[in-house]
């Protein structure tokens, strides 16, 4: 899957593109497997997003989730660790059809909101 987060507010851009695959096997015990195959610059931010997502996902879904991060596209000015983390969470929600209420990018406040509980 290819997930692109791109926003423009006034003269400031926010951008990250996550290229990944997931495999979920509900017949297996709860387990998270992360295969990170791209440049290490964004590895910590991406894994933080994966762990945040999995914390909520595993409460409602029993099984083994394997996530393969193939590439992260970014821009020097428009990409930050927080944008990569948010894009990763959003990408996994979209791919696995999982709703995290209150996860959003608030344009008016130029802020990312992460739910305390999923």
Buried (B, 14 or more C-beta within 10 A) or exposed (E): EEBEBEEEEEEEBBBBBBBBEEEBEEEEEBEBEBEBEBEEEBBEBBBBBBBBBBEBBBEEBEBBBBBBBBBBBBEEEBBBBBBBBBBBBBBBBEBBEBEBEEBBBEEEEEEBEBEEEB
